[in-house]
């Protein structure tokens, strides 16, 4: 009889443990669906959207932190996906990119950690090489803003809103932020 009670107690504890651990938790990681420059340009031909470019390098620690913290934020990832074509551009990529009749390539630069810079990254950043830097472009690939440095999710969300909702047409970013009540 004692053995039966012991087995029953163990079974009840095990069943209860399974009930609590088998319930599906919200383990979905919300991430941006990144694409190449070429993919964004192609999609933009038939369905114009603003372009968001994350210019990074493989050795940039803050770029990796932004990937893990900022771009996995559900609010940022959803807003970015809904309103932009999101492009990841390695500023030191050695692959050529053809765009609007121009071939952008890697160029050797003395003093660079990997020996050079991709000329599309150089062009997007206005020659000011700093990583991470995000660049927002309108549907015609005209620059809206260059924003260097690591961004926490709330600041990134505000920058996305500023570009997507075209507040840049009537105010600068500081004026826009004043209307957001410090959000």
PyMOL commands that set and color helices and strands:
alter all, ss='L'
color gray80, all
select helices_A, chain A and resi 2-22+37-46+61-69+74-83+119-124+153-164+167-169+173-179
alter helices_A, ss='H'
color red, helices_A
select strands_A, chain A and resi 50-56+84-90+97-99+102-104+106-108+116-118+133-137+143-148
alter strands_A, ss='S'
color yellow, strands_A
deselect
rebuild
show_as cartoon
